[in-house]
């Protein structure tokens, strides 16, 4: 079915149907929904090239990916985020454009994207506390939404994030309630905003109980299995080792578990572990009973929401910035138990 046939069936002009499908704000929500249902029922798909010519848009969304090995967003979480965002792009007739750049060449990449007009907007990944991409994108006028937040950003902007501070505060409180006082933090790079907030939550839980966290137990680096394994092995070999670990990712949690078992200890009995779980489709935290006690949040849902906000901004450039903060669920698994009394 083509546009003319769909318009005739609905009793609407081709212009109205086209504007409804393209999200123009002057079309009523009732009409937009009527057209959407009819298009779905009759399996109508707009011609992307014609749609682009009619709207002046590229019908594409950009994701700029730094290729440096020392960058926290280059990890398996990205795949699930893209899967969620891709569902929305596909539904709305948008393509996805991935651009690989060196870390020190990101500004030039964004400027080229804008000057070429190759995408209608971009998603910013892995924000730093001092995030230079936010003022840059505002300056060059490229619509964007940030997956995460930037603590030191001044001007308002659209973002989708998880409440990292509260998630790790709750996780630390759980371990403190179980009697643990030597709790190690295996964190991501703390120039990244999410890792900074997680450390804040970990520290706040201690201070609220009148406790001072031991700096020796707070470790941050790229979130790899090897880093977590080696750090855990080192900490467990100390005269006064930690009795529990709070970990920033499932991949790190696997390294922590490996180090615990190499010492002949039992996770959940001799040493407790709480991790963050992004609910990855290919890295499940057990089946009916979770392996790890975890703070859980869906990165795929974050991808969907980020895409929806960005497309709304593209359709209506006058919209105010929108922010979404997800709360993590604290799920009890087999990896935590009461602190053992040392002889």
Secondary structure, 3 states (H helix, E strand, C coil): CCHHHHHHHHCCCHHHHHHHHCCCCCCCHHHHHHHHHHHHHCCCCCCHHHHHHHHCCCCEEEEEEECCCCCCCCCCHHHHHHHHHHHHHHHCCCEEEEEEECHHHHHHHHHHHHHHCCCCEEEECCCECCCHHHHHHHHHCCCEEEECCCCCCCCCCCEEEECHHHHHHHHHHHHHHCCCCCEEEEECCCCEHHHHHHHHHHHHHHHHCCCCCCHHHEEECCCCHHHHHHHHHHHHCCCCCCCEEEECCHHHHHHHHHHHHHCCCCECCCEEEEEEECCECCECCCCCCCCCEEEECCHHHHHHHHHHHHHHHHHCCCCCCCEEEECCEEECCCCCCCCCCCC
